[in-house]
Amino acid sequence: MKSIGIIGTTAIVVLLGIGVPAFARQDQQEKPKQEEHPAKPEQKPQEKPAHQPKQESQPKQQQQRPQEQPKPQAEQKQNQQQQHAQQQAKNQQDQQQKQQQRDQANSNKQQQQHAQQQAKSQQDQQQKQEQQQANTNKQQQQQRDNSQKQEQQISKHQQDQQRQDQQQQQDRSANQSQQQARGQQQQRSDQQPRVQQVHMQSQQEQHRQEGEQRGVWQQHRASNWQSEHRDWQQRGGYNGYRIPEDRYNGYFGSGHSFRIYSYPVVIVGGYPRFQYGGFWFSLADSWPEYWSNNWYDDDDVYIDYSGDGYYLYNRRYPRDRIAISVYVD
């Protein structure tokens, strides 16, 4: 009996030694299940160590549980792997999306820079074309100006040459007229000795007459010529003698100037009358007060027909004109 008791006690100790690790492993395996299913109430392991020696079948069941427990661990590991794979896939997808966004942003930036460069290049090209056009226009304008200046110089030279020719012709005509007048006077002197005696005046008499003539000239000087003078239209039109065209073209106009006291001058009716080109001329109007005192002796003048009558022009004062009348011998 003692041996049986000893054997039973030994068996109980062995069973307890086996059962405690089994229960410990079972608790460790059940913890993950409890963590996966937190909604389920925890099941406390039944502790009946006092009754375990009576049940001989429990050690077998406890020995079989460690073999059945690896299944939840494999599922948990598989779930963790799946989650890890999903996380990696998501990370890769996020990285791909970020990379795509970066690539798209870089592409947009490059396109924008390219567009800006093209716009700048077009603007520079347009400015260059405008500058070239402006330079071309400037050169053309300079050429036109130079051509115009050359034409003006040529025209001026031609006018000067024409004026010189006309002046020479006028001088020749004047000399011829003077020679003719001298010839006529010589003939008259030969025919009329008494007339010659009348014209042969002393130098003192000539000075006296010149003084009288100068006094008459000064009497017809205007105080305010702009308000005092009147042209032929204001005078009702010119009704005096008209110079023949062929005679006019040879001695009169702006191209034929002369000095009054180079030709005979007399006083008629209180007005000075001078001879030129075979005709006598008398001032019908006063002369401007701002002209020089001896303008009739020093200034070049010419006679021109201006549509409504004959006028005397002074080259020193080209804007002024004095109405004159024409008389024949």
Buried (B, 14 or more C-beta within 10 A) or exposed (E): EEEEEEEEEEEBEEBEEBBEEBBEBBEEBBEBEEEEEEEEEEEEEEEEEEEBBEEEEBBEEBEEBEEEBEEBEEEBEEEEEEEEEEEEEEEEEEEEEEEEEEEEEEEEEEEEEEEEEEEEEEEEEEEEEEEEEEEEEEEEEEEEEEEEEEEEEEEEEEEEEEBEEBBEBBEEBBEEBEEEBEEEEEEEBEEEEEEBEEEEEEEEEEEEBEEEBBEBBEEBBBEEBEEEBEBBEEBEEBEEEEBEEEEBEBBBBEBBBBBBBEBEBEBEEEBBBBBBBBBBBBBBBBBBEEBEEEBBBEBBBBBBBBEBBBBBBBEEBEEBBBBBBBBEE
